[in-house]
């Protein structure tokens, strides 16, 4: 013992304050090393993307005064903290001479700093942190919360509108029209009916209905999923290829649908229940049944009737209004009726309809086509309206709604001043034409549009696949799989296997995609479906583990309560576990999709093309993606690509990632607050 | 779920309910089976083409050959993995020099020194490092890091080089080291720390003398996982390291002792296994040729290496874990 005691003393006895302090600072330095390095790199890439190094000081000054100062003022007003105001003003005011002085000194005596001016250094080391901190402080008070909440709805709504737009680039609106009218609408009707009449067999047919609807929505000239009707379509040059597919899918669908419809009608007549639900169900079923038989009849025996009338389909605008605006307005109004009152619901419905329908028609004045405008207006107006109603109800910080006006006004006034002053704005790489043009051999003309569309398409597909597979597996492992015996062993093997899959390099998944999906199964090289399946398998382990954690967090007492009420395992999962866990599942799912959107190596391995000029118009077409385009451009020798276009692409990709992660964090925070 | 429930018959035996229960249960079983099938499919795909590669090209030459040239203009095809292994090891070791110390120190700081608030800020920011797409890191290395290094430390550096790429790989895997190590350190019970303080130790001595040894299994397993991640990293090296699969020249130093100058390796182009795979796929995608099959052989090599490292890391974490 004595010897050991001595030993301990030599180890622990020598108290050295300096050593401890140095170590603490060193480890703090290590923690922020990577973060700082990334921050510097991000500053450089933002400067390159917006070409800020060529921005004139006058240009920067104008927007600083019209945009940044009002924003900081708003946040300070919201924070309502004299100390913070003093600090912010001191930092902004004192930082300017300090940075300028240091920079000029460094430039004069040591060496010039490439690619940066003191204005930019001031911008990134003082203005951005101060703005971020003030914004954070302001957002915690009611006024700021309202302002940022509204801004978030507007930005998020616009992003959603853009997503709608891109989805309709890929999936043809007319196919969606069919899918909605003959697929989703009756399917939802069946679902509603089966909810009212839980014992009805109709609910079993809900899933096939939806599957058929999605078949309709996918580009329908695909040999995998349609049965071709042997007919001569040559007299219809444009519409022939998709109508052919549509009709065969319609036939399948209606055949599936008519069986439950007939059963429902039979039951409704047999039981002669006079309840309202039964009547509604009966009428619904009758409608579906009649539609089905007519549809089958027409499609099977007289397809010319549909084919020759193809020109009478509503235009894209009409399709959007019928299949998106009306149902979403109804849903929004219905939600309002449940939460607030019927009167508010009517108001909501009328306002949304008015804004989207009239607003989109009015958009032609500023040169935006109504069919584009209707998507954006719809995506923005619904969340904004519900948020505004909440604000008006709370009566707290209502003044915050001026924030978007303040910022929009700042941009407009800034533009006017710059124009009058005669300041040449910098040639920004990340501009509107970059986002909407295709690739080009000239860096200045090159655009990111096909890559954005491709990425959105890939991510949408991956989201669907990985949600189904990930949640299905997680539910199986957490709720169904046995823990003991032989089954328990299998469960453990599954679990270990998932952990190992997570560590497989992404390039190996690329080989899997190349060998299995592209070559063996014949989905084709570089097609969207090959890419989506590969990426799905790649992120599957992450999404499974996150979904498992969310499901595990549901307390067992809730499950037992459900079982005690006599619910089956599936009913418990569906009615208790999944609703409780859904927010956690969604958070994890979005984060894992963030991984998928940045992956490049698997896409190279499955043969994504170096550049395509038009966005893909279906899942079986070759496509490209944002990271792929970045890779291609960064290997170009032209400096315009390497420094300009790629920087703009990188910033676009990072902004998309940021938006996704912000969504995930918002969902998580809301979940935590509720819990 | 729990045992008592599995004894109960929760699948009720009435018509539609039973169908529904069976359908949904079966569907979920299929979902779970997909994960297992993925592993089988990876193994099958890789093995299938590797076997045809081995039939065409002697495996000994593959594993010991000093030259890699899958697509020479009219020349003979050579598939020696050694230069690629060399490049991979260079990147892995250099990035480990960055990631392991920084990651460990970060973990110590987060678990021992940082206040709750600092940790709440630092941890998500570190996660951002792991969330940045790797192609973006590669772009950073090529366009910002290399010119910066050329302007300051190494004027003779080539545009594509191993050093910048390894730096970025290192930064990318920092969060992997730090988060797993921190979990291990946080799992060390406070009694051990209190005992250290009771013996008169300072915070530094407790951190390095008690917490780190007690959590060493977790730290080592995080190292192995980080290294395995660095081995499989593709886009950073593809974009920033170039594609020159040659071994560096061996110089003669004092007393004619042969040595390899680090500058010849780090400041010049190089090629890793992953880069070789990407280069082959740029030329041939349809299959049936030797380079195509060689790509799958490389993939199998990579797959087995990372799998073994993963298993070792698991074993270390399990076997040497201190149970408190």
Interface residues (C-beta under 8 A of the other chain):
Chain A: X8 X11 X12 X13 X15 X16 X17 X19 X20 X23 X24 X26 X27 X28 X30 X31 X32 X33 X34 X35 X37 X38 X41 X44 X45 X114 X199 X201 X203 X204 X468 X469 X472 X473 X475 X476 X477 X478 X479 X480 X481 X482 X483 X484 X493 X494 X497 X498 X499 X500 X501 X503 X504 X505 X506 X507 X508 X509 X510 X511 X512 X514 X515 X516 X518 X519 X520 X525 X537 X540 X541 X544 X556 X559 X563 X568 X569 X570 X573 X594 X595 X597 X598 X599 X600 X601 X604 X605 X607 X627 X630 X631 X634 X635 X642 X643 X646 X647 X650 X653 X654 X657 X661
Chain B: X1 X2 X3 X5 X6 X8 X10 X11 X12 X16 X17 X19 X20 X21 X23 X24 X25 X27 X28 X29 X30 X31 X32 X34 X35 X36 X38 X39 X41 X42 X45 X46 X48 X49 X101 X102 X105 X106 X108 X109 X110 X113 X114 X122 X125 X126 X128 X129 X131 X132 X133 X134 X135 X136 X138 X139 X140 X142 X143 X144 X145 X147 X151 X171 X174 X175 X178 X196 X199 X200 X201 X202 X203 X204 X205 X207 X208 X209 X225 X228 X229 X231 X232 X233 X234 X235 X238 X239 X274 X277 X278 X281 X282 X285 X286 X287 X295 X296 X299 X302 X303 X306 X307 X309 X310 X311 X314
